[in-house]
C-alpha cells in the first residue's frame, strides 16, 4: 500500500487525553444520521477510524456485510483491532490508508463514512471525490465534522475564548479547517455530488460527570498533547499561555451551571 501523503498535519495527535475523547465515540452518538440507512448486507469503509469504537458499532449493524476501518496512523490501528476483538466481531478489518488516494478499486463499498476527518485534510474536495470513486452507484457517502466557531458554552469563564481562538489558529496553520461542519455541503457540491442531504447535531456536556470529563481532557490536551507542542513550536502560544487556557478549562468544569455544546455538520450523499 502506498505511503500516505502529508497534505495536512493531524492537530491533536494520539495522546491519552485525545484518546479519552475518541474512545467515547460510538456509532450511536457520532453517526446517528447514517444508521437508519444501513442494511445488514452492506460493505462499509470507515475512514479515519482511530481507535475503532465507531467502526465496531457499524460492524454490529451490518452482520451479513463487512466493515473496513482505515487510518493514517499505524499505531492506533492496533487499538482498533483490539476493540473489535473484545466485541467478538469477525466482519471487520483495518488498514493504513490515505483518504486522498484510497487503495481500493472503483465502486467497492456500499457506504463510505468519515467522522471528524475532513477538518484535518489539506484538500477536502479531493478527499470527497476519492470517497465517491470507491462508492458503488446508489451507495452513500456519509461525513460528520465539528464546527469550532459554532461551539458554545456557559458561563463565560475568562480564558475559554482564548482557547477557541488558539485552537483555530493552530489547526489552520497545520493545513486544516476547524470550522468544517458548515462547509461540508459546499465541499460535496464542489466534489460533484448532487444528491446531498445536509443536517446537524450536537454533543452536549452539562452534568457534573460530563463537565469533569470534557474539561479535564481539554485541560490535559492543552498542556501535554501534540496540539500543545504544535501551539508552542508554531509560535501561537507560550507555555504560560497554555497553562492559563488549561486552568480556564478546569475552572469552567467546576461551574455547577456549566454547559458546553459541540455543533456538527453532517452530509449524507447518494452516488448517482
NORMO-V961727 format. One record per residue. N is the residue number from 1. RES is the residue in three letters. PSI is psi in whole degrees, -180 to 180 (999 if undefined). Layout:
n:N res:RES psi:PSI
n:N res:RES psi:PSI
This chain:
n:1 res:UNK psi:137
n:2 res:UNK psi:150
n:3 res:UNK psi:133
n:4 res:UNK psi:142
n:5 res:UNK psi:141
n:6 res:UNK psi:97
n:7 res:UNK psi:-17
n:8 res:UNK psi:159
n:9 res:UNK psi:133
n:10 res:UNK psi:111
n:11 res:UNK psi:-42
n:12 res:UNK psi:-36
n:13 res:UNK psi:-165
n:14 res:UNK psi:36
n:15 res:UNK psi:156
n:16 res:UNK psi:-37
n:17 res:UNK psi:-27
n:18 res:UNK psi:-47
n:19 res:UNK psi:-26
n:20 res:UNK psi:-38
n:21 res:UNK psi:-47
n:22 res:UNK psi:-38
n:23 res:UNK psi:-12
n:24 res:UNK psi:-24
n:25 res:UNK psi:139
n:26 res:UNK psi:168
n:27 res:UNK psi:-36
n:28 res:UNK psi:-43
n:29 res:UNK psi:-5
n:30 res:UNK psi:-8
n:31 res:UNK psi:30
n:32 res:UNK psi:-33
n:33 res:UNK psi:-20
n:34 res:UNK psi:-30
n:35 res:UNK psi:-35
n:36 res:UNK psi:-15
n:37 res:UNK psi:-8
n:38 res:UNK psi:142
n:39 res:UNK psi:151
n:40 res:UNK psi:-28
n:41 res:UNK psi:-3
n:42 res:UNK psi:149
n:43 res:UNK psi:121
n:44 res:UNK psi:140
n:45 res:UNK psi:123
n:46 res:UNK psi:105
n:47 res:UNK psi:138
n:48 res:UNK psi:47
n:49 res:UNK psi:-19
n:50 res:UNK psi:-136
n:51 res:UNK psi:2
n:52 res:UNK psi:10
n:53 res:UNK psi:-37
n:54 res:UNK psi:-43
n:55 res:UNK psi:-46
n:56 res:UNK psi:-40
n:57 res:UNK psi:-39
n:58 res:UNK psi:-40
n:59 res:UNK psi:-36
n:60 res:UNK psi:-25
n:61 res:UNK psi:-7
n:62 res:UNK psi:63
n:63 res:UNK psi:-26
n:64 res:UNK psi:3
n:65 res:UNK psi:-148
n:66 res:UNK psi:145
n:67 res:UNK psi:131
n:68 res:UNK psi:120
n:69 res:UNK psi:132
n:70 res:UNK psi:150
n:71 res:UNK psi:158
n:72 res:UNK psi:-26
n:73 res:UNK psi:111
n:74 res:UNK psi:-38
n:75 res:UNK psi:-32
n:76 res:UNK psi:-22
n:77 res:UNK psi:-26
n:78 res:UNK psi:-38
n:79 res:UNK psi:-38
n:80 res:UNK psi:-43
n:81 res:UNK psi:-40
n:82 res:UNK psi:-39
n:83 res:UNK psi:-41
n:84 res:UNK psi:-40
n:85 res:UNK psi:-39
n:86 res:UNK psi:-30
n:87 res:UNK psi:4
n:88 res:UNK psi:27
n:89 res:UNK psi:132
n:90 res:UNK psi:-1
n:91 res:UNK psi:37
n:92 res:UNK psi:143
n:93 res:UNK psi:168
n:94 res:UNK psi:148
n:95 res:UNK psi:158
n:96 res:UNK psi:138
n:97 res:UNK psi:157
n:98 res:UNK psi:121
n:99 res:UNK psi:-23
n:100 res:UNK psi:-15
n:101 res:UNK psi:75
n:102 res:UNK psi:134
n:103 res:UNK psi:54
n:104 res:UNK psi:148
n:105 res:UNK psi:162
n:106 res:UNK psi:145
n:107 res:UNK psi:47
n:108 res:UNK psi:-37
n:109 res:UNK psi:148
n:110 res:UNK psi:-35
n:111 res:UNK psi:134
n:112 res:UNK psi:121
n:113 res:UNK psi:141
n:114 res:UNK psi:122
n:115 res:UNK psi:121
n:116 res:UNK psi:45
n:117 res:UNK psi:-50
n:118 res:UNK psi:-23
n:119 res:UNK psi:-16
n:120 res:UNK psi:3
n:121 res:UNK psi:155
n:122 res:UNK psi:-26
n:123 res:UNK psi:83
n:124 res:UNK psi:-29
n:125 res:UNK psi:-45
n:126 res:UNK psi:-40
n:127 res:UNK psi:-43
n:128 res:UNK psi:-37
n:129 res:UNK psi:-39
n:130 res:UNK psi:-39
n:131 res:UNK psi:-40
n:132 res:UNK psi:-39
n:133 res:UNK psi:-43
n:134 res:UNK psi:4
n:135 res:UNK psi:138
n:136 res:UNK psi:151
n:137 res:UNK psi:133
n:138 res:UNK psi:-6
n:139 res:UNK psi:179
n:140 res:UNK psi:140
n:141 res:UNK psi:121
n:142 res:UNK psi:125
n:143 res:UNK psi:137
n:144 res:UNK psi:129
n:145 res:UNK psi:143
n:146 res:UNK psi:162
n:147 res:UNK psi:102
n:148 res:UNK psi:-40
n:149 res:UNK psi:-21
n:150 res:UNK psi:-4
n:151 res:UNK psi:144
n:152 res:UNK psi:154
n:153 res:UNK psi:167
n:154 res:UNK psi:143
n:155 res:UNK psi:173
n:156 res:UNK psi:75
n:157 res:UNK psi:131
n:158 res:UNK psi:133
n:159 res:UNK psi:-22
n:160 res:UNK psi:-39
n:161 res:UNK psi:-33
n:162 res:UNK psi:-39
n:163 res:UNK psi:-49
n:164 res:UNK psi:-45
n:165 res:UNK psi:-44
n:166 res:UNK psi:-48
n:167 res:UNK psi:-45
n:168 res:UNK psi:-38
n:169 res:UNK psi:-43
n:170 res:UNK psi:-45
n:171 res:UNK psi:-43
n:172 res:UNK psi:-36
n:173 res:UNK psi:-27
n:174 res:UNK psi:-1
n:175 res:UNK psi:5
n:176 res:UNK psi:-176
n:177 res:UNK psi:98
n:178 res:UNK psi:-21
n:179 res:UNK psi:49
n:180 res:UNK psi:-34
n:181 res:UNK psi:-44
n:182 res:UNK psi:-15
n:183 res:UNK psi:-7
n:184 res:UNK psi:-45
n:185 res:UNK psi:-44
n:186 res:UNK psi:-46
n:187 res:UNK psi:-40
n:188 res:UNK psi:-43
n:189 res:UNK psi:-40
n:190 res:UNK psi:-27
n:191 res:UNK psi:-4
n:192 res:UNK psi:2
n:193 res:UNK psi:138
n:194 res:UNK psi:-30
n:195 res:UNK psi:89
n:196 res:UNK psi:121
n:197 res:UNK psi:118
n:198 res:UNK psi:129
n:199 res:UNK psi:-178
n:200 res:UNK psi:159
n:201 res:UNK psi:170
n:202 res:UNK psi:156
n:203 res:UNK psi:135
n:204 res:UNK psi:133
n:205 res:UNK psi:117
n:206 res:UNK psi:-31
n:207 res:UNK psi:162
n:208 res:UNK psi:-43
n:209 res:UNK psi:-42
n:210 res:UNK psi:-42
n:211 res:UNK psi:-43
n:212 res:UNK psi:-45
n:213 res:UNK psi:-51
n:214 res:UNK psi:-45
n:215 res:UNK psi:-37
n:216 res:UNK psi:-42
n:217 res:UNK psi:-34
n:218 res:UNK psi:-34
n:219 res:UNK psi:-43
n:220 res:UNK psi:-42
n:221 res:UNK psi:-37
n:222 res:UNK psi:-23
n:223 res:UNK psi:-32
n:224 res:UNK psi:-6
n:225 res:UNK psi:178
n:226 res:UNK psi:-35
n:227 res:UNK psi:-43
n:228 res:UNK psi:-44
n:229 res:UNK psi:-41
n:230 res:UNK psi:-31
n:231 res:UNK psi:-43
n:232 res:UNK psi:-48
n:233 res:UNK psi:-32
n:234 res:UNK psi:-1
n:235 res:UNK psi:20
n:236 res:UNK psi:-24
n:237 res:UNK psi:152
n:238 res:UNK psi:166
n:239 res:UNK psi:-35
n:240 res:UNK psi:-42
n:241 res:UNK psi:-37
n:242 res:UNK psi:-40
n:243 res:UNK psi:-38
n:244 res:UNK psi:-41
n:245 res:UNK psi:-41
n:246 res:UNK psi:-43
n:247 res:UNK psi:-34
n:248 res:UNK psi:-42
n:249 res:UNK psi:-44
n:250 res:UNK psi:-37
n:251 res:UNK psi:-43
n:252 res:UNK psi:-43
n:253 res:UNK psi:-22
n:254 res:UNK psi:-9
n:255 res:UNK psi:121
n:256 res:UNK psi:-22
n:257 res:UNK psi:18
n:258 res:UNK psi:143
n:259 res:UNK psi:133
n:260 res:UNK psi:132
n:261 res:UNK psi:130
n:262 res:UNK psi:113
n:263 res:UNK psi:138
n:264 res:UNK psi:139
n:265 res:UNK psi:150
n:266 res:UNK psi:144
n:267 res:UNK psi:139
n:268 res:UNK psi:110
n:269 res:UNK psi:131
n:270 res:UNK psi:127
n:271 res:UNK psi:133
n:272 res:UNK psi:999
